[in-house]
Amino acid sequence: MEETDVSRLRDIYGCFGIIKANKFILIKICALFLKKLFNKANKKILLFGKGARKLTTITDKMVENYIFQEYEDIYKKYGNMTWCEGKIPEEKVIWTAWLQGYDNMPQIVKNCVESLKKNSNGYEVKVITLKNVREYIDVNSEIYSEFERGNIKPAHFTDYIRMKLLREYGGVWQDATHFMVRPLDNKIWNPKLLVWNKIYDVTDTKSEYIAIPFVEEFNNSFLVAKKGSTFYEFALEITEKILLDKVIKFDYFANFKAYFAGKNNISQLKDLWKDMPVINPFGMVGMQFWNKPLNERIKKIIENKENYFFKLTYKKEWVPSVNGEMTTEEFIMENY
């Protein structure tokens, strides 16, 4: 067993105690086993996928409950205060980040950033890097120190940056791997709160997210923030806690569970979430059909006039065509 595995086990037991930790580990092993069986069967035996998803939901809830109990004072504080919707910021900004800087962006990320600028509709696109981040925010010294030591992942550090920026300034957050296909319109400011709150799985087996089912209800890669919004004050405070908690060492999406704990336990946030309109639900279609030849059904989904952006990736090989047929991601890039 590697040192990282031992450390992860130590953190799990540190969070849950012996009995709950044993339960958590056992369920995780069973979910992983079912997921492997599901993939080995080419995703044709849906029972395996549904079982893995159900077990994963149990461990996700265990993490959410741990966070709520550990930071109950924060949830109580925001549960007892009157929430402020905030005001539409006078300065219209689309925030994104690539910590290594523009020169170190993979080409696909550069293309995505250019798409943000092309479809900015009067918004200024600001790219945050390690060199300029302190020009915009005062970085929590403890978080930055842990980040420098390698104890906080770059993605989690960026999670902190986005919440800090949106709390300070308001504006729109778009991940640097979002390829925009049309400008944002003013209706994004109509709801009291708007985040990417729905992702449709349009694959045949509907099994893309059996290991991370919660992302179908929330993804922090697209956020709309009114200046002075209580939600981003809450999100920043709880994010700072989670990034310094051992729970993030074994649950990559622990901060997502922290926001869900707020949605499920703070009545005003629950109401805001319930009243949110659905936005950009087909934004993961490129990822769901990565390197797969485009078909007419997916083409129609991509051409839906309600789409604002599609999530792409630099972590997988880009294949322009398969057997002479254009791939899904190539169609998105070539036509927008």
C-alpha positions in Angstrom: 0.0 0.0 0.0 1.4 3.4 -1.0 1.9 6.3 1.4 -0.9 8.3 -0.3 -3.3 5.4 0.3 -2.3 5.2 4.0 -2.7 8.9 4.3 -6.1 8.8 2.7 -7.3 6.1 5.0 -6.0 8.0 8.0 -8.0 11.1 6.9 -11.2 9.0 6.4 -10.9 7.6 9.9 -10.1 11.0 11.2 -13.3 12.4 9.8 -15.7 9.6 10.4 -14.4 7.6 13.4 -13.9 3.8 13.2 -17.5 2.6 12.7 -18.6 5.2 10.1 -15.2 5.0 8.3 -15.5 1.2 7.9 -18.9 1.7 6.4 -17.7 4.4 4.1 -14.7 2.3 2.9 -16.9 -0.8 2.4 -19.5 1.1 0.4 -16.8 2.8 -1.7 -15.2 -0.6 -2.5 -18.6 -2.1 -3.5 -19.4 0.9 -5.7 -16.0 0.7 -7.4 -16.5 -3.1 -8.0 -19.9 -2.5 -9.6 -18.6 0.4 -11.7 -15.8 -1.9 -13.0 -18.3 -4.7 -13.8 -20.5 -2.1 -15.6 -17.6 -0.8 -17.7 -16.4 -4.4 -18.4 -19.9 -5.2 -19.8 -19.6 -2.2 -22.1 -22.3 -0.4 -20.0 -24.9 -2.8 -21.3 -25.9 -4.2 -17.9 -27.6 -1.2 -16.4 -28.2 -2.9 -13.0 -24.5 -2.6 -12.3 -24.5 1.1 -13.1 -27.6 1.9 -11.1 -26.1 0.0 -8.1 -22.8 1.9 -8.3 -24.8 5.2 -8.5 -26.9 4.3 -5.5 -23.9 3.4 -3.4 -22.1 6.5 -4.4 -25.0 8.6 -3.4 -24.8 7.1 0.1 -21.1 8.0 0.6 -21.7 11.5 -0.9 -24.4 12.0 1.8 -22.0 10.8 4.5 -19.5 13.5 3.4 -22.2 16.1 3.3 -23.4 15.2 6.8 -19.8 15.3 8.1 -19.3 18.8 6.7 -22.6 20.0 8.1 -21.9 18.7 11.6 -18.3 19.9 11.6 -19.2 23.4 10.5 -22.7 23.6 12.0 -22.0 27.1 13.4 -21.5 28.4 9.8 -24.7 26.9 8.6 -26.6 28.1 11.6 -25.2 31.6 11.1 -26.4 31.8 7.5 -29.7 30.0 8.4 -30.5 32.8 10.9 -29.6 35.8 8.8 -31.7 37.6 6.1 -30.2 36.8 2.8 -29.3 39.5 0.3 -29.8 39.0 -3.4 -27.1 41.5 -4.3 -27.0 44.0 -7.1 -26.1 43.6 -10.8 -22.4 44.8 -10.9 -21.8 48.0 -12.8 -18.6 46.5 -14.3 -19.5 43.5 -16.4 -16.7 40.9 -16.2 -16.4 37.3 -17.2 -13.8 35.8 -14.9 -11.7 32.7 -15.7 -8.4 31.4 -14.6 -5.3 29.6 -15.9 -2.8 29.7 -13.0 0.2 29.0 -15.3 -0.5 32.0 -17.5 -1.6 32.4 -21.1 1.8 31.3 -22.6 1.4 27.9 -20.9 -2.2 27.2 -22.0 -2.8 24.2 -24.2 -4.1 25.2 -27.6 -7.6 24.0 -26.8 -7.7 26.2 -23.7 -6.5 29.2 -25.7 -9.3 28.5 -28.2 -11.8 28.5 -25.3 -10.5 31.7 -23.9 -10.8 33.3 -27.3 -14.4 32.1 -27.6 -15.1 33.9 -24.3 -13.8 37.1 -25.8 -15.5 36.6 -29.1 -18.9 36.2 -27.4 -18.3 38.6 -24.5 -21.2 40.9 -25.5 -19.5 43.9 -23.8 -18.1 41.9 -20.8 -14.5 42.2 -20.1 -12.8 38.8 -20.0 -10.2 38.7 -17.1 -7.9 35.7 -16.9 -6.5 35.1 -13.4 -3.0 33.7 -13.1 -0.6 33.2 -10.2 1.2 36.4 -11.3 -1.9 38.7 -11.2 -4.2 37.1 -8.7 -3.1 39.5 -5.9 -4.0 42.4 -8.0 -7.6 41.5 -7.6 -7.9 39.7 -4.2 -6.2 39.3 -0.8 -5.4 35.7 -0.8 -5.9 33.7 2.4 -2.3 33.2 3.6 -2.9 29.8 5.1 -4.6 28.5 1.9 -1.8 29.9 -0.2 0.8 28.4 2.0 -0.8 25.0 1.8 -1.2 25.4 -2.0 2.5 26.2 -2.3 3.4 23.0 -0.3 1.3 20.9 -2.7 -1.3 20.2 0.0 -4.1 22.0 -1.9 -4.6 21.1 -5.6 -4.5 23.8 -8.2 -8.2 23.0 -9.1 -9.2 23.5 -5.5 -7.2 26.7 -5.2 -9.0 28.0 -8.3 -12.3 27.0 -6.5 -11.3 29.4 -3.7 -10.3 32.1 -6.2 -13.6 32.1 -8.0 -15.6 32.4 -4.8 -13.4 35.2 -3.6 -13.7 37.1 -6.8 -17.4 36.7 -7.1 -17.9 37.8 -3.4 -15.7 40.8 -4.0 -16.8 42.0 -7.4 -19.7 39.9 -8.7 -19.7 39.0 -12.4 -19.7 35.7 -14.3 -17.4 32.8 -13.8 -16.6 30.6 -16.8 -14.0 27.8 -16.6 -11.1 28.2 -19.1 -12.3 25.0 -20.8 -15.7 26.4 -21.7 -16.1 27.0 -25.4 -18.7 29.7 -25.8 -21.0 29.5 -28.8 -23.2 32.6 -28.2 -23.1 35.7 -26.0 -24.7 35.8 -22.6 -27.8 37.9 -22.6 -29.3 40.1 -19.9 -31.8 37.5 -18.7 -29.0 35.8 -16.7 -29.4 38.6 -14.2 -33.2 38.0 -13.7 -33.0 35.2 -11.1 -32.0 36.0 -7.6 -29.3 33.2 -7.9 -28.1 31.5 -11.0 -25.5 28.7 -11.2 -25.1 25.7 -13.6 -27.7 23.7 -11.9 -28.7 21.0 -14.5 -26.7 18.7 -16.8 -28.4 16.3 -19.1 -26.9 13.0 -19.8 -27.9 12.3 -23.4 -25.9 9.1 -23.8 -27.9 6.0 -24.7 -27.2 4.4 -21.2 -27.6 7.6 -19.2 -24.6 6.4 -17.2 -22.0 9.1 -17.5 -22.2 10.3 -13.9 -22.7 7.1 -11.9 -19.5 7.9 -9.9 -20.3 11.6 -9.5 -24.1 11.9 -9.7 -24.3 15.2 -7.9 -22.8 17.0 -10.8 -26.1 16.6 -12.7 -27.5 19.2 -10.2 -24.5 21.5 -9.8 -21.3 22.4 -11.5 -19.2 25.4 -10.3 -17.6 26.0 -13.7 -20.4 28.5 -14.6 -21.6 30.9 -11.9 -23.5 34.2 -12.1 -22.9 36.5 -9.1 -24.6 39.8 -8.1 -22.4 42.0 -6.1 -23.1 41.6 -2.4 -24.9 38.3 -2.8 -25.1 36.3 0.5 -24.7 33.1 -1.4 -21.1 34.0 -2.4 -20.3 35.2 1.1 -21.4 31.8 2.4 -19.7 29.9 -0.4 -16.4 31.6 0.2 -16.5 31.0 4.0 -17.3 27.3 3.7 -14.8 26.8 0.8 -12.0 28.3 3.0 -12.9 25.7 5.7 -13.1 22.8 3.3 -9.8 23.5 1.6 -8.1 23.3 5.0 -10.0 20.2 6.2 -8.8 16.6 5.7 -12.1 15.7 4.0 -10.8 17.3 0.8 -7.9 14.9 0.8 -10.1 11.9 0.1 -13.1 13.5 -1.5 -12.2 15.7 -4.5 -15.6 17.2 -4.6 -16.0 17.9 -0.9 -16.6 21.6 -1.5 -19.6 20.7 -3.8 -21.0 18.7 -0.9 -20.5 21.7 1.4 -22.7 23.8 -0.9 -25.3 21.0 -1.0 -25.3 21.0 2.8 -26.2 24.6 2.6 -29.0 24.0 0.0 -30.4 21.2 2.1 -30.2 22.9 5.5 -30.5 26.7 4.9 -34.2 27.4 4.1 -33.5 30.7 2.2 -30.8 29.0 0.0 -33.2 26.0 -0.6 -35.8 28.5 -1.9 -33.3 30.3 -4.1 -32.2 26.9 -5.6 -35.7 25.8 -6.2 -36.6 29.0 -8.0 -33.5 28.9 -10.3 -34.2 28.4 -14.0 -32.4 25.7 -15.9 -29.5 27.0 -17.9 -27.2 25.3 -20.5 -28.2 21.7 -19.6 -26.6 20.3 -22.7 -23.2 21.8 -22.0 -21.5 18.4 -21.4 -22.5 16.9 -24.7 -19.0 17.3 -26.1 -17.5 15.5 -23.1 -20.2 12.7 -23.3 -19.4 12.1 -27.0 -15.7 12.9 -27.0 -13.9 11.4 -30.0 -17.1 9.9 -31.2 -18.5 10.5 -34.7 -21.2 13.1 -34.9 -24.7 11.8 -35.5 -27.9 13.7 -36.4 -29.4 13.6 -32.9 -26.3 15.1 -31.3 -25.9 17.6 -34.0 -29.5 18.9 -33.3 -28.7 19.1 -29.5 -25.5 21.1 -30.2 -27.4 23.5 -32.5 -30.1 24.1 -29.8 -30.4 27.9 -29.7 -30.5 27.9 -25.8 -26.9 26.7 -25.6 -24.3 29.2 -24.4 -21.2 27.0 -24.0 -19.8 23.5 -24.2 -17.3 22.0 -21.8 -14.1 20.7 -23.5 -10.9 19.2 -22.2 -7.2 19.3 -22.8 -6.6 16.1 -20.8 -7.8 13.7 -23.6 -6.5 13.2 -27.1 -8.4 15.3 -29.7 -9.4 13.3 -32.7 -10.8 15.4 -35.6 -12.5 12.5 -37.3 -13.3 8.8 -37.0 -13.6 6.7 -40.2 -14.0 9.9 -42.2 -16.8 11.2 -39.9 -16.3 14.5 -38.0 -16.2 14.0 -34.2 -18.5 15.8 -31.8 -15.8 18.2 -30.4 -14.5 19.0 -33.9 -18.0 20.0 -35.0 -18.3 22.3 -32.0 -14.9 23.9 -32.7 -15.4 24.2 -36.4 -18.9 25.6 -36.5 -18.7 28.2 -33.7 
